[in-house]
Amino acid sequence: MRDKLGQDNVRTGREYPFSSGTAAEKPADTESLYLLGSSRVLRPAFLVLPEGRENRLSVREPGTTAAGPCLVRSEDWLKQADPLFAAWLASGDGQEADLALRRIYYRLRDESAALLGSADGEWAAVSLPAVPELDSRPDRLAELQDILLEALFNALAERQREGGDCRLDLLAPHPASAHEFAAAREFIETVAEQTLGHRFAAACHIGALIAPGISPAAAEEIVRIADFLVLDGAADGSAPEESAAADLVYAAEGILAAVRGVKPAAVVLAAGGSAAAALADLYRIGLNGIFCGAEHRTEALLRAACLVWMDRHESADPATGWL
């Protein structure tokens, strides 16, 4: 990983700092100052961030920086390698499985190089694969996650050798407890050490992609050792969007209260279509922002900008006009 890259952005009491360039967001390492009555209250910036490989920028204007990470679910890559992946799932153990897995690695390495070489590749958050078919085979799931991490870290090292400046953060998918998250974090750090050596230390943030159904108590324990949390609004793809959005807000309220009780500066975001649909409520309860796909991004940016403007307008001091 980067040799301490981004470490200077870490401030006491603040984790996973963001910068931004949209109307709904504030510049790097800043907070929006609001006046509520006679008391001054700091509210973190609310971010609308891209989700999905297809939602990355191909070109960035000179002098601008990433507004935040682009969320990439590794299942997208496995779908691209579907024939290879299906062959590996069906192959069991042995030489045939090893050959299929090595071919998947080459595909993932190419995808990783393309991701980190894109405009948004300077900051990407990638979730490890969660494969229901391998629930009873944690050894094979570990093999799959291992080659994904190897592909990402090797692509990152190559990008840096070429002089590129990029940041890679990782997400453990749907841990049910702090114990599960700690095991996933240790696994990620071990692969990074083996692939990149000691350069990994303090260079990569490791977060948890948590299902809304997780208990607030479990989320509270996970956030003690996680750098950030993302509520996965796509975890229940069978629910209607309106119902999923309401369920996400309900879950977010309980989780956020528990998490901020033990780590007030914890960064908590939401992802998926239901997060975009519930943007106003998620803003109201104090989430740091959302990840959303290209189909929702323009509307979400406009709605977030309106909410920030109304919040600041209502909080202005009428005597001075100062925010």
C-alpha positions as CSV (number, residue, x, y, z in Angstrom):
1,M,0.0,0.0,0.0
2,R,1.0,3.6,0.0
3,D,3.9,4.4,2.4
4,K,1.9,6.4,4.9
5,L,0.1,8.2,2.1
6,G,-2.9,10.0,3.5
7,Q,-1.7,9.7,7.1
8,D,-1.4,13.4,7.4
9,N,-5.1,13.7,6.8
10,V,-5.9,11.8,10.0
11,R,-6.8,14.2,12.9
12,T,-7.4,13.5,16.5
13,G,-11.0,12.4,17.1
14,R,-11.8,12.3,13.4
15,E,-11.7,9.1,11.3
16,Y,-11.8,8.6,7.6
17,P,-11.8,12.3,6.6
18,F,-13.4,13.3,3.3
19,S,-13.0,16.1,0.9
20,S,-15.5,17.3,-1.6
21,G,-16.3,19.6,-4.4
22,T,-20.1,19.5,-4.9
23,A,-22.7,22.1,-3.7
24,A,-23.8,19.6,-1.0
25,E,-20.3,19.1,0.4
26,K,-17.5,21.2,2.0
27,P,-13.8,21.2,1.2
28,A,-11.3,18.8,2.7
29,D,-11.1,18.6,6.5
30,T,-13.8,21.2,7.1
31,E,-17.1,21.2,8.8
32,S,-20.2,23.3,8.2
33,L,-20.9,25.8,11.0
34,Y,-24.6,26.1,11.8
35,L,-26.2,28.4,14.3
36,L,-29.2,26.9,16.0
37,G,-30.8,29.6,18.1
38,S,-28.0,31.2,20.2
39,S,-25.7,28.1,20.2
40,R,-23.2,27.2,17.5
41,V,-23.3,23.6,16.3
42,L,-20.8,21.9,14.0
43,R,-22.3,19.5,11.5
44,P,-20.1,17.3,9.3
45,A,-20.4,17.7,5.6
46,F,-22.9,15.5,3.9
47,L,-21.5,13.6,0.9
48,V,-23.0,12.1,-2.2
49,L,-20.4,9.7,-3.5
50,P,-20.4,7.4,-6.5
51,E,-21.1,3.7,-6.3
52,G,-20.3,1.1,-9.0
53,R,-17.6,0.6,-11.6
54,E,-19.7,2.2,-14.3
55,N,-20.2,5.3,-12.2
56,R,-16.5,6.3,-12.0
57,L,-15.2,9.4,-13.7
58,S,-13.0,8.8,-16.7
59,V,-11.5,12.3,-16.7
60,R,-11.0,14.7,-13.9
61,E,-10.5,18.4,-14.3
62,P,-6.9,19.6,-13.6
63,G,-6.3,20.7,-10.1
64,T,-9.4,18.9,-8.6
65,T,-9.2,16.0,-6.2
66,A,-11.5,13.1,-5.5
67,A,-14.6,14.1,-3.5
68,G,-14.4,10.9,-1.7
69,P,-14.1,7.2,-2.5
70,C,-16.0,5.4,-5.2
71,L,-17.6,2.3,-3.7
72,V,-16.9,-0.8,-5.8
73,R,-18.5,-4.1,-4.9
74,S,-16.2,-7.0,-5.9
75,E,-19.2,-9.1,-6.8
76,D,-19.4,-6.9,-9.9
77,W,-16.0,-8.1,-11.0
78,L,-16.9,-11.7,-10.4
79,K,-20.0,-11.2,-12.6
80,Q,-17.7,-10.0,-15.3
81,A,-15.7,-13.2,-15.0
82,D,-18.9,-15.3,-14.7
83,P,-17.9,-18.3,-16.8
84,L,-14.5,-18.5,-15.0
85,F,-16.2,-18.0,-11.6
86,A,-18.9,-20.6,-12.3
87,A,-16.2,-23.1,-13.4
88,W,-14.3,-22.5,-10.2
89,L,-17.4,-22.9,-8.0
90,A,-18.2,-26.2,-9.8
91,S,-14.6,-27.5,-9.8
92,G,-14.3,-28.4,-6.1
93,D,-10.7,-28.8,-5.0
94,G,-7.6,-29.9,-6.9
95,Q,-5.6,-28.7,-9.9
96,E,-8.6,-27.8,-12.0
97,A,-9.8,-25.5,-9.3
98,D,-6.3,-23.9,-8.9
99,L,-6.2,-23.2,-12.6
100,A,-9.6,-21.6,-12.7
101,L,-8.7,-19.5,-9.6
102,R,-5.5,-18.3,-11.3
103,R,-7.5,-17.2,-14.3
104,I,-9.9,-15.3,-12.1
105,Y,-6.9,-13.6,-10.5
106,Y,-5.6,-12.4,-13.9
107,R,-9.1,-11.0,-14.7
108,L,-9.2,-9.2,-11.3
109,R,-5.7,-7.8,-11.7
110,D,-6.7,-6.2,-15.0
111,E,-9.9,-4.8,-13.4
112,S,-7.9,-3.5,-10.5
113,A,-5.4,-1.8,-12.8
114,A,-8.3,-0.2,-14.7
115,L,-9.9,1.0,-11.5
116,L,-6.8,2.5,-9.9
117,G,-5.8,4.1,-13.2
118,S,-9.1,5.9,-13.7
119,A,-9.9,9.4,-12.5
120,D,-11.7,8.1,-9.4
121,G,-9.1,5.4,-8.9
122,E,-7.2,7.9,-6.8
123,W,-9.6,6.9,-4.1
124,A,-11.6,3.7,-4.2
125,A,-13.4,1.7,-1.5
126,V,-13.7,-2.0,-2.5
127,S,-15.7,-4.6,-0.6
128,L,-14.5,-8.1,-0.4
129,P,-16.7,-10.7,-2.1
130,A,-19.5,-12.2,-0.2
131,V,-20.6,-15.5,-1.9
132,P,-23.6,-17.3,-0.4
133,E,-22.6,-20.5,-2.3
134,L,-19.5,-20.6,-0.2
135,D,-21.1,-20.2,3.2
136,S,-20.3,-23.8,4.1
137,R,-16.7,-23.5,2.7
138,P,-14.9,-20.7,4.4
139,D,-11.6,-22.1,3.2
140,R,-12.6,-21.5,-0.5
141,L,-14.1,-18.1,0.3
142,A,-10.7,-17.1,1.9
143,E,-8.9,-18.2,-1.3
144,L,-11.2,-16.0,-3.4
145,Q,-10.8,-13.0,-1.1
146,D,-7.0,-13.6,-1.0
147,I,-6.6,-13.4,-4.8
148,L,-8.8,-10.2,-4.9
149,L,-6.6,-8.6,-2.3
150,E,-3.5,-9.7,-4.1
151,A,-4.8,-8.3,-7.4
152,L,-5.7,-5.0,-5.8
153,F,-2.4,-4.6,-3.9
154,N,-0.2,-5.6,-6.9
155,A,-2.1,-3.1,-9.1
156,L,-1.7,-0.5,-6.4
157,A,2.1,-1.1,-6.2
158,E,2.4,-0.9,-10.0
159,R,0.4,2.4,-10.0
160,Q,2.7,3.9,-7.4
161,R,5.8,2.7,-9.3
162,E,4.5,4.7,-12.3
163,G,4.1,7.8,-10.1
164,G,0.4,7.6,-9.6
165,D,-1.1,8.9,-6.3
166,C,-4.1,6.8,-5.3
167,R,-5.8,5.5,-2.1
168,L,-7.4,2.2,-1.6
169,D,-9.8,1.4,1.3
170,L,-11.4,-1.9,1.9
171,L,-14.7,-3.2,3.3
172,A,-15.4,-6.4,5.1
173,P,-18.8,-7.6,3.9
174,H,-21.6,-8.0,6.4
175,P,-19.8,-9.0,9.6
176,A,-22.3,-10.1,12.2
177,S,-20.1,-9.3,15.2
178,A,-16.9,-7.6,16.3
179,H,-15.2,-11.0,16.3
180,E,-16.1,-11.5,12.6
181,F,-14.9,-8.1,11.7
182,A,-11.7,-8.4,13.6
183,A,-10.9,-11.7,11.8
184,A,-11.6,-10.0,8.4
185,R,-9.4,-7.1,9.3
186,E,-6.6,-9.3,10.4
187,F,-6.9,-11.3,7.1
188,I,-6.7,-8.1,5.0
189,E,-3.7,-6.8,6.9
190,T,-1.9,-10.2,6.7
191,V,-2.3,-10.3,2.9
192,A,-1.2,-6.7,2.6
193,E,1.9,-7.5,4.7
194,Q,2.7,-10.5,2.5
195,T,2.2,-8.5,-0.7
196,L,3.4,-5.1,0.1
197,G,5.4,-5.4,3.3
198,H,5.4,-2.8,6.0
199,R,4.3,0.0,3.7
200,F,0.7,-1.1,4.4
201,A,0.8,0.2,8.0
202,A,-1.6,3.2,8.5
203,A,-2.1,3.6,4.8
204,C,-5.4,1.8,4.2
205,H,-8.6,2.3,6.0
206,I,-10.6,-0.8,6.7
207,G,-14.3,-0.5,7.2
208,A,-17.4,-2.7,7.5
209,L,-20.2,-3.0,5.0
210,I,-23.0,-3.9,7.5
211,A,-26.5,-5.1,6.8
212,P,-29.3,-2.9,8.2
213,G,-30.6,-5.9,10.1
214,I,-27.5,-6.0,12.4
215,S,-28.2,-5.2,16.0
216,P,-27.1,-1.7,17.3
217,A,-25.1,-3.5,20.0
218,A,-23.1,-5.4,17.3
219,A,-22.6,-2.3,15.3
220,E,-21.4,-0.5,18.4
221,E,-18.7,-3.2,19.0
222,I,-17.7,-3.3,15.3
223,V,-17.1,0.5,15.1
224,R,-14.7,0.3,18.0
225,I,-12.2,-1.4,15.7
226,A,-13.5,-0.3,12.2
227,D,-12.3,2.9,10.5
228,F,-15.8,3.6,9.0
229,L,-19.2,1.9,8.5
230,V,-21.4,1.6,5.4
231,L,-25.0,0.5,5.9
232,D,-25.8,-1.7,2.9
233,G,-29.2,-0.6,1.6
234,A,-28.9,-3.2,-1.1
235,A,-28.6,-6.1,1.3
236,D,-32.3,-7.0,0.9
237,G,-32.8,-6.7,-2.8
238,S,-36.3,-8.3,-2.7
239,A,-38.0,-5.5,-0.8
240,P,-39.8,-2.7,-2.7
241,E,-37.7,0.5,-2.8
242,E,-40.1,2.5,-0.7
243,S,-40.3,-0.2,2.0
244,A,-36.5,-0.7,1.8
245,A,-35.9,3.0,2.3
246,A,-38.1,3.2,5.3
247,D,-36.5,0.1,6.8
248,L,-33.0,1.6,6.2
249,V,-33.9,4.8,8.0
250,Y,-35.3,2.9,10.9
251,A,-32.2,0.7,11.2
252,A,-29.9,3.7,10.7
253,E,-31.4,5.6,13.6
254,G,-30.7,2.8,16.0
255,I,-27.3,2.0,14.7
256,L,-26.2,5.6,14.5
257,A,-27.2,6.3,18.1
258,A,-25.3,3.3,19.3
259,V,-22.2,4.0,17.2
260,R,-21.9,7.7,18.0
261,G,-22.3,6.8,21.7
262,V,-19.0,5.1,21.7
263,K,-17.2,7.0,18.9
264,P,-18.8,10.4,18.3
265,A,-16.6,11.2,15.3
266,A,-17.3,7.8,13.6
267,V,-18.0,8.1,9.8
268,V,-21.2,6.3,8.9
269,L,-22.6,6.2,5.4
270,A,-25.3,4.3,3.5
271,A,-25.2,2.7,0.1
272,G,-27.6,1.3,-2.5
273,G,-30.8,2.6,-4.2
274,S,-32.7,2.7,-0.9
275,A,-30.1,5.1,0.5
276,A,-30.7,7.5,-2.4
277,A,-34.5,7.2,-1.8
278,A,-34.1,7.9,1.9
279,L,-31.5,10.7,1.5
280,A,-33.6,13.4,3.3
281,D,-34.1,11.3,6.4
282,L,-30.6,10.0,6.4
283,Y,-29.4,13.6,6.3
284,R,-31.8,14.5,9.1
285,I,-30.5,11.9,11.5
286,G,-26.9,12.8,10.9
287,L,-25.3,10.3,8.5
288,N,-22.2,11.5,6.8
289,G,-23.5,10.7,3.4
290,I,-24.5,8.1,0.8
291,F,-23.0,6.1,-2.0
292,C,-25.4,5.9,-5.0
293,G,-25.3,4.7,-8.6
294,A,-25.3,6.8,-11.7
295,E,-29.1,6.5,-12.1
296,H,-29.7,8.3,-8.8
297,R,-26.6,10.5,-8.5
298,T,-27.8,13.7,-10.2
299,E,-31.1,13.8,-8.2
300,A,-29.3,13.0,-5.0
301,L,-26.8,15.8,-5.4
302,L,-29.5,18.3,-6.1
303,R,-31.6,17.1,-3.1
304,A,-28.6,17.2,-0.8
305,A,-27.6,20.7,-2.0
306,C,-31.1,21.9,-1.3
307,L,-31.1,20.4,2.2
308,V,-27.8,21.9,3.1
309,W,-28.9,25.3,1.7
310,M,-32.2,25.2,3.7
311,D,-30.3,24.1,6.8
312,R,-27.8,26.9,6.6
313,H,-30.5,29.5,5.6
314,E,-32.6,28.6,8.7
315,S,-29.5,28.6,10.9
316,A,-28.2,32.0,9.8
317,D,-28.0,34.9,12.4
318,P,-30.5,37.5,11.0
319,A,-28.5,40.3,12.7
320,T,-25.2,39.5,11.1
321,G,-26.0,37.1,8.3
322,W,-23.0,35.1,9.5
323,L,-23.1,31.3,9.3
